[in-house]
Amino acid sequence: MIHFSLLADASTRIERALKYVEISKDAMTRLQAPKASVTVSIPLRLDDGSLQLFKGYRVRYDDTRGPGKGGIRYHPHVSIDEVESLAFWMTFKCALLNLPYGGAKGGITVEAKTLSRSELERLSRGYISAIADFIGPDVDILAPDMYTNATIMGWMMDQYSIIQRRITPSVVTGKPISMGGSQGRETATSVGAFQVINTLLEKFDQSPQKTTVAVQGFGNVGAMLAQLLSQVGYRVVAISDSQGGIYASQGLDIPSIRRYKMSSRNLQAVYCESSVCNIVEHEVITNADLLALDVDVLIPAALENQITADNAQQIQAKYIFEVANGPVTSQADQILEQKGIYVFPDILVNAGGVTVSYFEWVQNRSGLYWTGEEVNQRLKERITVETEKTWSIAQEFGVSMRTAAYIHALRRLGEAMDAKGTGADNKK
Ligand SMILES: NC(=O)c1ccc[n+]([C@@H]2O[C@H](COP(=O)([O-])OP(=O)(O)OC[C@H]3O[C@@H](n4cnc5c(N)ncnc54)[C@H](O)[C@@H]3O)[C@@H](O)[C@H]2O)c1
């Protein structure tokens, strides 16, 4: 089986799914290693005149279903192992959502916070110069990930266009709107998660009005999702950020908190130093408290590895929707299953982002741009269809939604690989 030094959980989960999928030996063999990986050195002239070398990576794990697709991460811990694992994960996410893409990922080992804006721009352009032969709108398409954003995507698109001597917006998604970005991209992950949550809770007759929710991570995705949920009647009783959280049994006023959080950055300060402070009584809680609250729905939307074998026994929520990537470990999965808690997997719940990235690529290639309403409508349709299909597979085999999602993706991958035949990679 595939060996992962970092995201070892993926391997366990795929092995579970393989019991229910007829996938050819050839296809499994092809999935055992990335199709291509490149490691580059990027020389960066710092503002003080000195030169520093940074390591960059791009991995195309598989491109049977279409060009590679995946984000670029800037972080001091980025390594080729991590990038390969994340590219593997993207292969499954794209197949699950039926996007015409394979999986890819990239990154630079850097503490981006220590660089000035112009150093960051030179580094981003240097990265593209180093990997330009390895990417392209029909080869491998980039996007933002941890510590990269729309501005950086704009620089990358521009640098690639300079190298190619033609404007090529479709090589990168998640760009600023002024450079060919899509309406609705910023809110896509929250809108997609909202749709998945509604579709699945309906199956349990769990209406918004009788549902309490706790959200860990009041960032870009978590805050917007909390707002969408509260707007249709869910009672969001707890939220948190890296400094800690707040709880109010009668529900929190999410739109006000979002507004104040954006200006002051700190959730507790927001709550107590602004006019919102007096709106409802609230308690200050820790992140550990939040995870163990007696709520209907728990939404980890911050970091990976938050629910592990150490705290899974304390979880009281009935349903967990993974908005963050990998917040529940595979050991915790088993404990939660024994406790009768439903876990809905990241590759489905947070796939709204990559889906609207695909829409951005389609718009760039056609030259016809959609309204925010059109983008959201298409996103809702696609994510609902795949949620329903995943649900049917879970019912058919009596497996968790996570295993069902991997079964669904593996079937699509296997079918495409077998349809390709030898792939002209050997003569037999
Ligand atoms: N942005 C996207 O489109 C997208 C797409 C797919 C998956 N995701 C995943 O969703 C998660 C959130 O992404 P984001 O874009 O909102 O990031 P973000 O940086 O905007 O927000 C993260 C939030 O988590 C909080 N946080 C950090 N450490 C915490 C801790 N220990 N406990 C509680 N909160 C903590 C931060 O204070 C911040 O409020 C990440 O895991 C990301 O990989 C994001």
The ligand as a MOL file (V3000), in Angstrom:
LIG
                    3D

  0  0  0     0  0            999 V3000
M  V30 BEGIN CTAB
M  V30 COUNTS 44 48 0 0 0
M  V30 BEGIN ATOM
M  V30 1 N -10.0040 28.8910 2.7730 0
M  V30 2 C -10.4540 27.8860 2.0290 0
M  V30 3 O -11.0300 28.0790 0.9430 0
M  V30 4 C -10.3180 26.4710 2.5230 0
M  V30 5 C -10.6230 25.4150 1.6470 0
M  V30 6 C -10.5330 24.0960 2.1160 0
M  V30 7 C -10.1350 23.8800 3.4340 0
M  V30 8 N -9.8310 24.9420 4.2570 0 CHG=1
M  V30 9 C -9.4180 24.6380 5.6230 0
M  V30 10 O -10.2660 25.2950 6.5470 0
M  V30 11 C -9.5340 25.6740 7.7000 0
M  V30 12 C -9.7200 27.1670 7.9540 0
M  V30 13 O -9.3050 27.8990 6.8130 0
M  V30 14 P -9.4310 29.4990 6.7730 0
M  V30 15 O -9.1570 29.8920 5.3620 0
M  V30 16 O -10.6960 29.9180 7.4300 0 CHG=-1
M  V30 17 O -8.1960 29.9050 7.6810 0
M  V30 18 P -8.0210 31.2060 8.6060 0
M  V30 19 O -6.5680 31.3060 8.8840 0
M  V30 20 O -8.7530 32.3720 8.0300 0
M  V30 21 O -8.8110 30.8140 9.9450 0
M  V30 22 C -8.3790 29.8990 10.8660 0
M  V30 23 C -8.9850 30.2800 12.2170 0
M  V30 24 O -8.6420 29.2870 13.1560 0
M  V30 25 C -8.2050 29.9160 14.3380 0
M  V30 26 N -7.3270 29.0230 15.0800 0
M  V30 27 C -5.9980 28.8070 14.9350 0
M  V30 28 N -5.5820 27.9220 15.8600 0
M  V30 29 C -6.6730 27.5740 16.5760 0
M  V30 30 C -6.9070 26.6970 17.6580 0
M  V30 31 N -5.9090 25.9930 18.2040 0
M  V30 32 N -8.1640 26.5820 18.1290 0
M  V30 33 C -9.1630 27.3000 17.5890 0
M  V30 34 N -9.0140 28.1360 16.5810 0
M  V30 35 C -7.7860 28.2780 16.0810 0
M  V30 36 C -7.5280 31.1760 13.8930 0
M  V30 37 O -7.4530 32.1380 14.9470 0
M  V30 38 C -8.4720 31.5990 12.7680 0
M  V30 39 O -9.5570 32.3180 13.3200 0
M  V30 40 C -8.0920 25.2740 7.4190 0
M  V30 41 O -7.8770 23.9890 7.9790 0
M  V30 42 C -8.0320 25.1600 5.9080 0
M  V30 43 O -7.0460 24.2260 5.4820 0
M  V30 44 C -9.9200 26.2240 3.8280 0
M  V30 END ATOM
M  V30 BEGIN BOND
M  V30 1 1 1 2
M  V30 2 2 2 3
M  V30 3 1 2 4
M  V30 4 1 4 5
M  V30 5 2 4 44
M  V30 6 2 5 6
M  V30 7 1 6 7
M  V30 8 2 7 8
M  V30 9 1 8 9
M  V30 10 1 8 44
M  V30 11 1 9 10
M  V30 12 1 9 42
M  V30 13 1 10 11
M  V30 14 1 11 12
M  V30 15 1 11 40
M  V30 16 1 12 13
M  V30 17 1 13 14
M  V30 18 2 14 15
M  V30 19 1 14 16
M  V30 20 1 14 17
M  V30 21 1 17 18
M  V30 22 2 18 19
M  V30 23 1 18 20
M  V30 24 1 18 21
M  V30 25 1 21 22
M  V30 26 1 22 23
M  V30 27 1 23 24
M  V30 28 1 23 38
M  V30 29 1 24 25
M  V30 30 1 25 26
M  V30 31 1 25 36
M  V30 32 1 26 27
M  V30 33 1 26 35
M  V30 34 2 27 28
M  V30 35 1 28 29
M  V30 36 1 29 30
M  V30 37 2 29 35
M  V30 38 1 30 31
M  V30 39 2 30 32
M  V30 40 1 32 33
M  V30 41 2 33 34
M  V30 42 1 34 35
M  V30 43 1 36 37
M  V30 44 1 36 38
M  V30 45 1 38 39
M  V30 46 1 40 41
M  V30 47 1 40 42
M  V30 48 1 42 43
M  V30 END BOND
M  V30 END CTAB
M  END
